[in-house]
Amino acid sequence: LSLSLSLSLSLSSPPPSLSLSLPPPSLPPPPPLSLLPPQPGMPQTTCPPGTMFTPPSGFSPHLAGTEPGEEEEAPQEGPVPGACMADGPLITSASLETLIQNLVPTADYYPEVTKPYVFTFLLSARLFIPPPELLSRVCELCIKQQQLDQSPLDAAKVRKFGPKLLQLLKEWTETFPSDFREEKMVGHLEDLIHRIAPCDEAYWKTMNQVLQKLNQKLALMSQGEDSVVRLSLTASSISDKLASFKAKPPPIQKDMLAICNDPYTLAQQLTHVELEHLGHIGPEEFVQAFVQKDPLDTTQPCFSDHKKTSNLEAYVRWFNRLCYLVATEICMPGKKKQRAQVIEFFIDVARECFNIGNFNSLMAIISGMNMSPVSRLKKTWGKAKTAKFFILEHQMDPTGNFYNYRTALRGAAHRSQTANSSRERIVIPFFSLLIKDIYFLNEGCANRLPNGHVNFEKFVELARQVGEFMTWKQVECPFEQDRTILHYLHTAPIFSEDGLYLASYESESPENQVEKDRWKALRYSQLLGRNP
């Protein structure tokens, strides 16, 4: 699973912070996102198989780009800050068995006081072993090391071990609740508690609280996924036949300006949608999206029937929908002046998204306005005030591995860390680029080293990138919901790509033979009663 985004842009270096600057030249249109393999020429961070990945100091790769004109430095070998166990050395690689052993607490040991090792290993282990099997191995080691299968139990030893075991299980259920959708996972939990509970009845109470919170999370996740499915089914397309009636447009639907004519309000509601989608995405989806067969595993690949990335894919569909909604809103009006007004409105919405820190909606709006059916409307663009649009394009310029955008994202991330209000804490990254960075980290660095050890240093970096995203997605949207606007964003009909072209040609006649031939083919399909 990967995302393809081919942008052919060339602009100068960016302003250093979250502020708009002088406009650069205009840009050719980028296509919408799709779940396709990355195309040649896409900016990427490579890491030769068998070497370690050295992350940029202080920032994840999607925060640190290469300045235009600079060559990207090749990854260097050597240790980097990573996960450690107790007071032991940093882990760069180890066998899977050793890593599992290091996950298991004892009476005198816990993987870490904080979460880096636990989170890193639970996130990456699914590339090598399914969660149910991992938890089963953990249970077996706990039983063997603590002699939980013997009677009577060493109560004093178990009382020192019990709280650490419960802490590990609590972290697992809180961070990766979807792992526990399988009954066998909950069965393993109950088995462990049955073994240690005779030494302290408080363990029952603690585990019941853990399971109660887990059930609540799973219920919310199911509700969220169901709502996403319903919205996807509800969203429909305008019949492309209607585009030919632009001279006297029938009452097909309300347009965006009739629903909301305030750019800041619409930017706030777009932020609601973005954060809702982000809230449904679990950290495991970033790994499961790229699961392949482990070369040392002679059985079936992990997650052959559990490769669930539905929330991630739904988020990509939302981006594409917003692109097409923007393009539809621009192409729908029958008069040039109205189309120019819609263009100016979405430019202002994009600017407000930028100021909020909502870079995903910003990029979707820019992509929609740069789609060919929209960008070819030269007379319409000639009547619109577009200086601010060029500035925003400059911010999302992919030159230097999206250096401009990464600089702005770094500024938003810093603002979030030092925020005095919830509004300043919002950071919504350009999701396609985040996925692409993770994809190339996964593809460019081997999961295992030549000696068969797990390349744990790679997964420390992967966990750092995903962990940063997890921090951003936990921000609660501070803006009041407007259900009318949200409903419109989710359900307003949109044109297909051919429908957009047909509407565009009806607005401004084809200028060359290629456009004339396409328009003729579209109209012919329309006369035959087929949607183009």
C-alpha distance (Angstrom), angle and dihedral (degrees) to the residues before:
residue distance angle dihedral
L1 . . .
S2 3.76 . .
L3 3.74 139.6 .
S4 3.77 126.2 -116.5
L5 3.78 119.9 -148.2
S6 3.78 117.0 165.1
L7 3.79 110.2 -173.3
S8 3.77 119.6 173.7
L9 3.79 103.4 -162.6
S10 3.79 136.7 139.9
L11 3.78 121.5 -169.0
S12 3.78 139.4 144.5
S13 3.81 127.5 -95.3
P14 3.81 118.8 -62.4
P15 3.76 135.2 -110.0
P16 3.81 109.7 -93.2
S17 3.79 99.9 -120.7
L18 3.80 145.8 23.8
S19 3.78 95.9 -61.4
L20 3.76 135.6 100.9
S21 3.80 121.8 -109.1
L22 3.78 142.1 -176.8
P23 3.79 114.2 -40.5
P24 3.80 121.0 -104.5
P25 3.81 124.1 -154.2
S26 3.79 120.4 -64.9
L27 3.79 122.5 -90.5
P28 3.79 140.1 -132.3
P29 3.80 115.1 -108.9
P30 3.81 123.1 -90.7
P31 3.81 119.5 -140.1
P32 3.80 121.2 -117.5
L33 3.78 120.7 -92.0
S34 3.77 121.2 -87.5
L35 3.78 135.5 -179.8
L36 3.79 94.3 -110.5
P37 3.80 133.7 126.8
P38 3.81 113.0 -82.7
Q39 3.76 113.3 -91.6
P40 3.80 125.3 -124.8
G41 3.76 112.8 -87.7
M42 3.79 96.1 33.8
P43 3.82 111.3 137.5
Q44 3.76 110.6 -103.0
T45 3.74 145.0 162.5
T46 3.77 111.1 -122.3
C47 3.75 129.9 -159.9
P48 3.80 119.4 -176.2
P49 3.80 113.2 -121.3
G50 3.74 111.4 -94.2
T51 3.80 95.7 27.2
M52 3.76 129.7 100.9
F53 3.78 123.6 -107.8
T54 3.79 115.6 -120.3
P55 3.82 109.6 -158.0
P56 3.79 122.2 -150.1
S57 3.78 111.3 -91.2
G58 3.76 112.0 -94.3
F59 3.78 98.8 -4.6
S60 3.77 140.5 65.9
P61 3.82 116.9 -114.7
H62 3.80 91.0 -101.6
L63 3.82 87.7 59.2
A64 3.79 97.4 46.2
G65 3.79 119.7 58.5
T66 3.77 134.4 172.5
E67 3.76 117.4 -97.2
P68 3.79 113.2 -113.6
G69 3.77 109.7 -89.2
E70 3.80 94.0 22.4
E71 3.78 123.4 111.8
E72 3.78 116.1 -123.6
E73 3.79 110.7 -113.9
A74 3.76 117.3 -121.7
P75 3.79 115.2 -112.9
Q76 3.77 112.4 -93.5
E77 3.73 128.1 -138.8
G78 3.77 120.3 -118.5
P79 3.76 142.1 81.0
V80 3.77 122.8 -52.7
P81 3.79 131.2 -175.4
G82 3.75 104.7 -70.6
A83 3.74 143.8 145.1
C84 3.74 120.6 -45.6
M85 3.76 134.1 -171.7
A86 3.76 121.0 -129.3
D87 3.80 104.8 -52.4
G88 3.79 93.5 -29.8
P89 3.80 128.8 116.3
L90 3.79 126.1 -75.6
I91 3.80 114.1 -82.3
T92 3.78 116.0 -125.6
S93 3.79 98.3 158.1
A94 3.78 139.5 -8.1
S95 3.77 141.4 155.6
L96 3.80 116.8 -80.8
E97 3.80 89.6 -114.7
T98 3.81 91.6 54.7
L99 3.81 92.1 48.9
I100 3.81 90.7 51.0
Q101 3.80 89.6 48.7
N102 3.80 89.6 52.3
L103 3.81 90.2 52.9
V104 3.81 93.2 57.7
P105 3.82 114.7 89.1
T106 3.78 123.8 -140.7
A107 3.78 134.3 -167.4
D108 3.82 89.6 -82.9
Y109 3.81 103.5 26.7
Y110 3.79 140.3 61.8
P111 3.83 123.6 178.6
E112 3.79 90.5 -114.2
V113 3.74 140.7 -24.8
T114 3.80 86.1 -122.8
K115 3.80 127.6 35.3
P116 3.84 109.5 -99.6
Y117 3.79 99.0 104.3
V118 3.79 95.6 38.4
F119 3.81 92.9 47.4
T120 3.81 94.0 42.5
F121 3.78 95.1 50.1
L122 3.81 97.1 40.9
L123 3.81 88.8 49.9
S124 3.80 96.8 48.2
A125 3.81 102.1 31.1
R126 3.82 90.6 78.0
L127 3.81 87.3 72.3
F128 3.79 87.4 67.7
I129 3.79 107.7 22.9
P130 3.84 132.6 20.1
P131 3.85 114.4 -112.3
P132 3.84 94.1 -113.4
E133 3.78 90.9 55.1
L134 3.80 91.4 44.6
L135 3.80 92.6 52.0
S136 3.80 89.5 46.5
R137 3.83 89.3 54.4
V138 3.80 90.3 48.4
C139 3.80 90.4 51.6
E140 3.80 92.0 49.5
L141 3.80 92.0 51.1
C142 3.81 92.1 47.1
I143 3.79 91.6 50.6
K144 3.80 92.5 46.8
Q145 3.81 98.2 43.7
Q146 3.80 96.3 42.6
Q147 3.83 94.1 36.8
L148 3.81 90.4 -126.8
D149 3.79 91.2 161.4
Q150 3.78 92.6 64.5
S151 3.79 129.6 87.5
P152 2.89 127.5 -107.9
L153 3.80 99.7 29.6
D154 3.78 122.3 -137.1
A155 3.82 93.6 -109.0
A156 3.79 96.0 -169.6
K157 3.80 91.5 51.8
V158 3.80 93.3 45.7
R159 3.82 91.7 50.1
K160 3.80 88.9 57.9
F161 3.81 92.4 44.5
G162 3.82 99.4 41.2
P163 3.83 99.7 69.8
K164 3.81 91.2 49.1
L165 3.80 91.9 50.2
L166 3.80 91.0 48.8
Q167 3.80 90.1 49.6
L168 3.81 91.1 54.2
L169 3.81 92.3 48.3
K170 3.80 90.7 46.6
E171 3.82 92.0 52.7
W172 3.78 90.9 47.7
T173 3.81 95.1 50.2
E174 3.80 93.6 44.0
T175 3.80 97.2 47.1
F176 3.81 101.2 34.8
P177 3.83 105.0 25.0
S178 3.81 92.9 154.5
D179 3.81 88.9 67.5
F180 3.81 87.2 69.4
R181 3.77 96.7 58.2
E182 3.78 86.0 96.3
E183 3.80 114.4 83.3
K184 3.80 92.6 -138.3
M185 3.83 89.6 63.6
V186 3.81 92.3 56.6
G187 3.82 88.3 43.4
H188 3.81 90.3 59.0
L189 3.82 90.3 50.9
E190 3.77 92.6 51.4
D191 3.80 92.0 47.2
L192 3.80 92.1 55.6
I193 3.78 93.3 47.2
H194 3.80 91.6 48.7
R195 3.80 87.6 56.7
I196 3.82 98.7 49.3
A197 3.84 101.1 30.8
P198 3.85 95.3 83.0
C199 3.82 87.6 68.0
D200 3.81 94.8 53.9
E201 3.81 126.8 8.0
A202 3.81 89.7 -154.8
Y203 3.80 87.8 76.2
W204 3.82 89.4 69.4
K205 3.79 91.2 53.1
T206 3.79 92.7 47.7
M207 3.79 93.5 48.3
N208 3.80 92.2 46.7
Q209 3.81 88.6 55.0
V210 3.80 90.3 49.1
L211 3.80 91.9 50.0
Q212 3.80 92.2 45.8
K213 3.80 91.6 54.1
L214 3.80 89.5 44.9
N215 3.80 92.4 53.5
Q216 3.80 90.5 49.2
K217 3.80 91.0 51.4
L218 3.78 92.9 47.6
A219 3.81 91.0 49.1
L220 3.81 91.3 51.0
M221 3.80 90.6 47.3
S222 3.82 91.4 52.1
Q223 3.80 91.7 48.0
G224 3.79 91.2 49.5
E225 3.79 93.2 48.7
D226 3.82 91.2 47.6
S227 3.81 91.2 51.4
V228 3.81 91.1 50.4
V229 3.81 90.3 52.0
R230 3.80 91.9 48.7
L231 3.79 92.1 50.1
S232 3.80 91.0 48.9
L233 3.80 90.8 52.6
T234 3.81 92.7 45.4
A235 3.80 95.7 52.0
S236 3.78 110.3 90.8
S237 3.79 140.9 173.0
I238 3.77 129.2 -107.0
S239 3.79 111.5 -112.6
D240 3.77 103.5 -100.3
K241 3.80 88.9 -140.6
L242 3.78 88.8 74.7
A243 3.79 91.8 65.7
S244 3.80 90.1 76.0
F245 3.79 90.5 63.4
K246 3.80 94.9 62.4
A247 3.79 93.2 122.5
K248 3.80 88.6 66.0
P249 3.80 104.0 16.9
P250 3.81 113.8 -157.9
P251 3.81 120.0 -135.3
I252 3.82 93.5 -86.7
Q253 3.79 97.3 151.7
K254 3.75 142.5 -36.2
D255 3.77 113.8 -85.0
M256 3.79 125.7 -127.7
L257 3.79 94.9 -102.9
A258 3.81 89.6 56.1
I259 3.81 89.5 53.4
C260 3.81 98.2 40.2
N261 3.79 127.7 0.4
D262 3.82 97.0 173.5
P263 3.83 112.7 92.7
Y264 3.81 94.3 -157.4
T265 3.80 92.5 52.2
L266 3.80 92.0 50.1
A267 3.83 90.8 47.5
Q268 3.81 88.4 53.1
Q269 3.79 92.2 51.2
L270 3.80 91.3 47.3
T271 3.80 87.0 53.5
H272 3.81 88.5 54.0
V273 3.81 90.3 55.1
E274 3.80 93.1 46.0
L275 3.80 94.8 50.0
E276 3.80 91.2 45.8
H277 3.79 90.5 55.3
L278 3.80 92.4 44.5
G279 3.78 90.1 51.0
H280 3.81 91.1 60.5
I281 3.82 95.4 51.7
G282 3.79 113.2 96.1
P283 3.82 121.2 -153.9
E284 3.81 90.7 -117.4
E285 3.82 91.1 64.9
F286 3.81 90.6 70.2
V287 3.80 89.5 58.7
Q288 3.80 98.5 36.5
A289 3.78 89.1 53.7
F290 3.81 88.9 68.4
V291 3.81 101.8 33.9
Q292 3.79 113.0 145.1
K293 3.78 132.9 169.9
D294 3.81 112.8 -72.3
P295 3.83 105.8 -122.2
L296 3.81 90.3 -139.1
D297 3.80 92.8 51.0
T298 3.81 112.9 90.3
T299 3.80 92.5 -173.1
Q300 3.81 129.5 69.5
P301 3.82 118.0 -50.0
C302 3.77 116.4 -93.2
F303 3.78 114.3 -89.8
S304 3.79 94.0 11.4
D305 3.80 86.4 152.6
H306 3.79 99.4 17.9
K307 3.79 102.3 56.2
K308 3.76 95.3 131.3
T309 3.78 117.7 175.7
S310 3.80 98.2 144.5
N311 3.80 95.4 129.7
L312 3.78 92.7 48.8
E313 3.80 90.9 49.2
A314 3.81 91.4 46.8
Y315 3.79 88.9 55.2
V316 3.81 90.8 53.0
R317 3.82 89.3 49.8
W318 3.80 89.0 52.8
F319 3.81 90.6 53.9
N320 3.79 91.0 50.8
R321 3.80 91.5 46.6
L322 3.80 91.8 52.5
C323 3.83 90.2 50.0
Y324 3.81 91.3 53.2
L325 3.81 93.5 41.3
V326 3.81 90.8 56.3
A327 3.81 91.2 47.5
T328 3.81 91.7 46.8
E329 3.80 92.7 50.5
I330 3.80 90.3 52.5
C331 3.81 96.3 45.6
M332 3.82 96.8 43.7
P333 3.83 102.8 71.9
G334 3.79 114.4 89.5
K335 3.80 95.8 -145.7
K336 3.78 127.5 69.6
K337 3.80 93.1 -135.6
Q338 3.81 91.5 54.8
R339 3.79 92.3 49.1
A340 3.82 90.6 50.6
Q341 3.79 89.1 50.6
V342 3.81 90.9 53.5
I343 3.81 90.7 49.1
E344 3.81 91.4 52.6
F345 3.80 90.4 47.1
F346 3.80 93.5 54.5
I347 3.80 91.1 45.4
D348 3.81 87.7 58.4
V349 3.80 91.2 45.6
A350 3.82 89.9 52.3
R351 3.79 90.9 50.1
E352 3.81 91.0 52.1
C353 3.81 89.9 48.9
F354 3.80 88.8 53.6
N355 3.79 92.2 50.8
I356 3.81 91.7 48.0
G357 3.81 91.6 50.4
N358 3.81 94.7 -112.0
F359 3.79 99.0 138.4
N360 3.80 96.1 161.8
S361 3.81 94.5 61.0
L362 3.80 88.8 41.7
M363 3.79 91.4 57.1
A364 3.81 92.7 43.9
I365 3.80 91.0 54.0
I366 3.80 92.5 47.3
S367 3.81 90.3 47.5
G368 3.80 91.8 50.2
M369 3.79 92.5 49.7
N370 3.79 90.3 48.1
M371 3.82 95.6 52.1
S372 3.80 109.4 120.5
P373 3.83 96.5 -114.0
V374 3.82 87.7 57.5
S375 3.80 101.3 36.5
R376 3.84 91.6 52.2
L377 3.83 91.2 62.9
K378 3.80 92.3 97.0
K379 3.80 96.3 163.2
T380 3.79 90.6 51.2
W381 3.81 93.3 48.3
G382 3.81 88.3 47.4
K383 3.80 89.9 63.8
A384 3.83 94.4 46.2
K385 3.80 127.1 86.3
T386 3.79 101.6 -121.7
A387 3.82 107.2 166.5
K388 3.82 92.1 104.9
F389 3.80 90.0 48.7
F390 3.81 91.9 58.6
I391 3.81 89.4 50.9
L392 3.79 91.1 53.2
E393 3.80 91.3 47.5
H394 3.78 87.0 52.6
Q395 3.80 90.0 56.4
M396 3.82 92.2 53.5
D397 3.83 95.7 41.8
P398 3.85 109.6 138.1
T399 3.81 93.9 -146.2
G400 3.81 112.2 125.3
N401 3.81 92.2 18.2
F402 3.82 90.8 -55.3
Y403 3.80 91.7 -50.0
N404 3.82 93.2 165.6
Y405 3.79 93.0 51.9
R406 3.81 94.0 43.6
T407 3.79 89.7 52.3
A408 3.80 90.7 52.5
L409 3.81 90.7 45.2
R410 3.78 90.4 51.6
G411 3.79 88.6 52.6
A412 3.81 91.4 49.7
A413 3.81 91.1 47.9
H414 3.80 90.8 51.6
R415 3.79 90.6 47.6
S416 3.80 89.0 51.4
Q417 3.80 92.7 52.3
T418 3.80 92.6 51.6
A419 3.81 96.6 35.3
N420 3.79 121.6 146.8
S421 3.79 93.1 -169.5
S422 3.78 136.9 36.0
R423 3.80 90.7 -114.6
E424 3.79 90.8 62.2
R425 3.81 91.7 52.1
I426 3.81 94.7 67.0
V427 3.81 115.3 114.8
I428 3.81 116.1 163.8
P429 3.81 108.7 173.3
F430 3.78 126.3 -148.5
F431 3.79 91.9 -92.7
S432 3.79 98.7 -155.0
L433 3.78 91.3 59.0
L434 3.80 92.9 46.6
I435 3.81 90.0 53.1
K436 3.79 91.2 46.0
D437 3.81 91.9 51.7
I438 3.79 90.3 51.3
Y439 3.80 90.8 45.1
F440 3.79 93.4 54.3
L441 3.79 92.2 44.0
N442 3.79 87.6 54.1
E443 3.81 95.1 43.7
G444 3.80 97.5 38.5
C445 3.80 97.0 50.7
A446 3.78 123.7 55.2
N447 3.80 117.7 -118.4
R448 3.78 89.2 -143.1
L449 3.78 131.0 34.7
P450 3.83 122.0 -130.4
N451 3.81 90.2 -93.8
G452 3.82 90.3 58.6
H453 3.79 95.4 -106.7
V454 3.78 120.4 137.6
N455 3.81 110.8 -102.5
F456 3.78 92.0 -125.5
E457 3.78 94.4 170.8
K458 3.80 88.4 66.0
F459 3.78 90.3 53.9
V460 3.81 92.3 49.2
E461 3.80 87.0 61.2
L462 3.80 92.1 43.5
A463 3.81 90.0 51.7
R464 3.80 90.2 48.8
Q465 3.79 92.4 55.0
V466 3.78 94.4 43.9
G467 3.81 91.5 42.8
E468 3.78 90.8 55.8
F469 3.79 89.7 52.2
M470 3.81 89.4 49.5
T471 3.80 89.3 56.2
W472 3.80 92.4 51.4
K473 3.79 94.9 47.0
Q474 3.80 92.9 55.1
V475 3.81 92.5 67.5
E476 3.79 111.5 112.4
C477 3.78 113.9 -132.5
P478 3.81 107.4 -107.8
F479 3.80 95.2 -160.7
E480 3.77 124.5 96.4
Q481 3.79 114.1 -110.4
D482 3.79 121.0 -114.2
R483 3.79 103.7 -159.7
T484 3.81 93.6 -167.1
I485 3.80 92.0 57.8
L486 3.81 93.2 41.7
H487 3.80 91.0 50.8
Y488 3.79 90.6 50.8
L489 3.81 92.5 49.3
H490 3.80 90.9 52.6
T491 3.79 100.9 39.6
A492 3.81 110.8 24.4
P493 3.84 109.9 122.0
I494 3.79 116.0 -108.0
F495 3.79 134.2 -162.4
S496 3.78 122.3 -112.5
E497 3.80 115.8 -122.7
D498 3.82 92.1 -94.3
G499 3.78 89.5 45.8
L500 3.79 89.2 54.9
Y501 3.80 90.7 51.8
L502 3.81 91.4 49.5
A503 3.81 91.5 49.9
S504 3.80 90.3 45.7
Y505 3.81 93.1 52.2
E506 3.80 90.2 48.1
S507 3.81 88.8 54.0
E508 3.79 97.7 44.9
S509 3.81 118.9 13.1
P510 3.81 120.9 -116.8
E511 3.80 112.9 -84.5
N512 3.80 102.7 -159.4
Q513 3.79 140.1 27.5
V514 3.80 94.0 -95.9
E515 3.80 91.3 55.8
K516 3.81 91.6 43.8
D517 3.81 91.4 52.6
R518 3.78 91.8 48.3
W519 3.78 92.8 48.0
K520 3.80 90.0 49.5
A521 3.83 91.1 51.2
L522 3.79 92.1 48.3
R523 3.79 93.1 49.8
Y524 3.80 90.7 46.7
S525 3.79 90.3 53.6
Q526 3.78 88.2 48.4
L527 3.81 92.4 53.4
L528 3.81 89.8 51.1
G529 3.77 88.9 56.1
R530 3.80 95.8 -111.3
N531 3.77 124.6 128.7
P532 3.81 106.9 -119.2
